[in-house]
Amino acid sequence: MRETIVNPEDLIYPLFVVPDNRARVEIRSMPGVWQNRVREAVDETRRAYDAGIRAVLLFGLPEFKDAIGSASWDPAGPVQAAIEAIKRAVPQMSVIADVCLCEYTDHGHCGVIADQDVDNDATLPLLAKQALSFANAGADFVAPSDMMDGRVAAIRSALDDAQMSEVGIMAYSAKFASGFYGPFREAAESAPQFGDRRTYQMDPANIREALREIELDVEEGADIIMVKPALSYLDVIRAARERFDLPLAAYNVSGEYAMVKAAAERGWIDGTRVMNEILTSIKRAGADLIITYFAVDFASAIR
Ligand code: PBG
């Protein structure tokens, strides 16, 4: 009689990759999530594959940061190296690379800065360059999370011009300016050094605007659309499911994970039970794919 069943292959497992000269470190606010060197990212990918997970999403921490995030298109960067190593070791795993400047810029914003503000259009060619670099390394999908207007079209045409039309785009289409990203910014060392992301991420109060943002990404050539965060936005997921035919992803973000872990650690909730309930609710709302730090725990538990 059960109407909604979450399968391991619905889940996408995010991994943080650091340069090989750094230590493997667990994120304080995200127990069980680590900053991995390339070899550990490969090990984690293999563990995920054995548990039934079929896609990983890679975030990179560069050797150095600058104003334009130039380390992000270094062909020897941690994400590029991890893509190559994972594709060699676990070729059946789909590899998705996050595209954004915030992990790579010294100011921590998702685009380049002009006059104390993010310059949308000047950012587009840089995002395209980064996406191309990940595609060249062997990524199956690139996933722009920057929320600049027009980036899906810019990345699509850059990929097509480089004869890489088979590389897909998973677009963070409706990404809200959220307090739930806090732990991620510790993991990715990407907190903005001034101001906030409200000039490019969305007002949590707006669902009609969210649908408009998704529509633009569809027109620009997105292959997968996304709503992020997931839990406070289940109504947005449902509305997107009803309006659009493309595969729909939802991001069960770092703060949502951290709350469950923290409360379970104190014995205030049953962590496994709440994890199951959360993932089921996101799928019930209409998501085809769920990006979640719980991916391997969930998949291992149901095996
Ligand atoms: C980068 C990015 C963020 C997340 C994914 N990509 C953080 C942000 O926008 O500040 C958040 C993911 C999470 O919280 O788990 N722009």
Residues whose N, C-alpha, C, O or C-beta is under 5 A from the ligand:
A	BS01	PBG	C100 C102 C110 S145 D146 F180 Y181 F184 V253 S254 G255
